[in-house]
Amino acid sequence: MHPTPGCLRAADRRRAFTRALRLPGGSPLEAGPLRDHVLGSSSEEAGGEARTGG
């Protein structure tokens, strides 16, 4: 998945997170932190801030 809101919406529509993000035993992992990251990085890029990598 690309870290863009459009890809995030497409993955949600396809229920990709519930299939791909699983804990041992088959329990689905919460995708909220991933959504926060994608939507947060999207707004930073739109603002023109460069990522330095740490």
C-alpha positions, 0 to 999 in steps of 0.5 A: 500500500502506498502511504496516501489517503486514496490507497488507504480508502481502497484498502479499507473498501477491500477489507485488506487490513483485516486479512493482512494484519493478524495476530497469532491465533487469527485475531485481527490487528487494529489499523487505527495507528496505520490510518493515523500515520498515513493521514498525518504524513499526507498532510505533512507532505501537502504542507511541503515539509521534507522528511529527513529520516530521523 
